[in-house]
Amino acid sequence: MGRWRRNSVFLVLVALIIVVAVSMYRGRHADAVRFAQNRAHYEALVAQSPAGQPRLLRWTWSETGAAIGAQILKDLVYDESGEIGRPALPTAVWRARADGRLRAIAAAMDARREDDRIEIQPMGGHFYLVTETIQ
């Protein structure tokens, strides 16, 4: 009976790990599908924006949480310079072109507080999905 119990606990743990991994994948996959479905729209907005210096645009995707627990902010960013996707912090020139929310993202990247997290996911063609988790 002890062996059966050990094996069943092991199988439950494996099933739990699989469920968590699939749900994490589906969350990322949902963002990629949403972007793919709306990419032409965002590219049209970029084309309509003034040319000149590298363009830096932002669209709010979602804001969830904060009543209880973490607040999760998602923004789609078009950064023609690609600075937001580099491991180094954005330069002063980039910050000068940034609007209020992008400045807040840069400040979060500077702070790197232990309980807050910022993740920048390249979506292709100078588009980036920025996810900020605030505890």
C-alpha positions in Angstrom: 0.0 0.0 0.0 2.9 2.4 0.7 4.3 2.1 -2.8 0.9 2.8 -4.4 0.6 5.9 -2.2 4.1 7.2 -3.1 3.4 6.6 -6.8 0.0 8.4 -6.7 1.6 11.4 -4.9 4.3 11.5 -7.6 1.7 11.4 -10.4 -0.3 14.2 -8.7 2.8 16.4 -8.5 3.7 15.8 -12.1 0.1 16.6 -13.2 0.2 19.8 -11.1 3.5 20.9 -12.7 2.1 20.2 -16.2 -1.1 22.3 -15.4 1.0 25.2 -14.1 3.3 25.1 -17.1 0.5 25.0 -19.6 -1.3 27.9 -18.0 1.8 30.0 -18.0 2.4 29.1 -21.7 -1.2 30.0 -22.5 -0.9 33.4 -20.9 2.2 34.3 -23.0 0.6 32.7 -26.0 -2.5 34.8 -25.6 -0.4 38.0 -25.7 1.3 36.8 -28.9 -2.1 35.9 -30.5 -3.5 39.3 -29.5 -0.6 41.1 -31.0 -0.6 39.1 -34.2 -4.3 39.8 -34.7 -3.8 43.6 -34.1 -0.4 44.1 -35.6 -1.5 45.8 -38.8 -3.5 48.3 -36.7 -0.4 49.2 -34.5 1.8 49.4 -37.6 -0.7 51.8 -39.2 -0.5 53.9 -36.0 3.3 53.9 -36.1 3.2 54.9 -39.8 0.9 57.9 -38.9 3.2 59.1 -36.2 5.7 61.9 -36.9 9.0 60.7 -38.4 12.4 62.1 -37.5 14.0 60.9 -34.3 13.5 57.2 -33.4 9.8 56.8 -32.7 8.7 55.8 -29.2 5.0 54.9 -28.8 3.0 53.2 -26.1 -0.4 51.6 -25.8 -2.0 50.3 -22.6 -2.9 46.7 -22.9 -4.2 45.9 -19.5 -4.2 46.8 -15.8 -5.3 44.2 -13.3 -5.1 43.6 -9.5 -4.1 46.0 -6.7 -7.2 45.7 -4.6 -5.7 42.6 -3.0 -2.3 41.5 -4.0 -0.1 42.5 -6.9 -1.0 45.1 -9.6 -0.1 43.9 -13.1 0.3 46.5 -15.8 0.9 45.5 -19.5 1.9 48.0 -22.2 2.7 47.5 -25.8 5.7 49.7 -26.7 7.0 50.5 -30.2 10.7 51.6 -29.7 12.4 52.3 -33.0 15.7 52.6 -31.3 15.3 49.2 -29.6 16.7 50.6 -26.3 13.9 49.2 -24.2 14.8 45.7 -25.2 18.5 46.0 -24.3 19.9 44.7 -21.0 21.4 48.1 -20.1 19.1 50.8 -18.7 17.6 53.3 -21.2 19.8 56.3 -21.9 19.0 59.9 -21.0 18.1 60.6 -24.7 15.6 57.8 -24.6 14.1 59.1 -21.4 13.8 62.6 -22.9 11.5 61.1 -25.6 9.4 59.1 -23.2 6.0 60.1 -22.0 4.8 59.8 -18.4 4.1 56.0 -18.4 7.3 55.2 -20.3 9.2 57.3 -17.7 7.5 55.2 -15.0 8.7 52.0 -16.7 12.2 53.4 -16.9 12.1 54.3 -13.2 10.9 50.8 -12.4 13.8 49.4 -14.5 16.2 51.7 -12.4 14.8 50.7 -9.1 14.6 46.9 -9.6 12.9 46.6 -6.2 12.8 43.1 -4.9 9.1 42.8 -4.7 8.4 44.5 -8.0 9.2 43.0 -11.4 9.4 44.3 -14.9 9.6 42.0 -17.9 10.2 43.1 -21.5 9.2 40.6 -24.2 10.2 41.3 -27.8 7.2 40.9 -30.1 9.1 41.5 -33.4 9.6 44.6 -35.5 10.5 47.1 -32.7 7.4 46.1 -30.7 7.8 45.1 -27.1 5.3 43.9 -24.4 6.2 45.4 -21.1 4.7 43.7 -18.0 5.2 45.4 -14.7 4.2 43.6 -11.5 3.9 45.9 -8.5 3.5 44.3 -5.0 
